[in-house]
């Protein structure tokens, strides 16, 4: 499965690469099914880059992983995941803190295998 990422400071890209699958940025052309790794913008909003990507490719996205910072934004932690589910009908596979940990990687890999 292709893993597409929207990563402002590198955490989403780093997590996507930990999955050991082919990765690409949301800014690249997409022509196959994928899982999206994205982030919160501001206080729990969907980033503009992710919104543009989903407006164009939502039918190819099988699930989403959202990263955030529990330490810095606990009150809006990964709210973008809930908004993506509501606005685009795409299920959240997992909410992760920063670059995620080994447990997050294994859980996302398992979820991808079950898609």
Buried (B, 14 or more C-beta within 10 A) or exposed (E): BBBBBBBEEEBBBBBBBBBEBEBBBBEEEBEEBBBBBBBBBEEBBBBEBBBEBBEEBBEBBBBBBBBBBEEEBEEBBBBBBEBBBEEBEBBBBBBBBBBBEEEBBEBBBEBBEEE
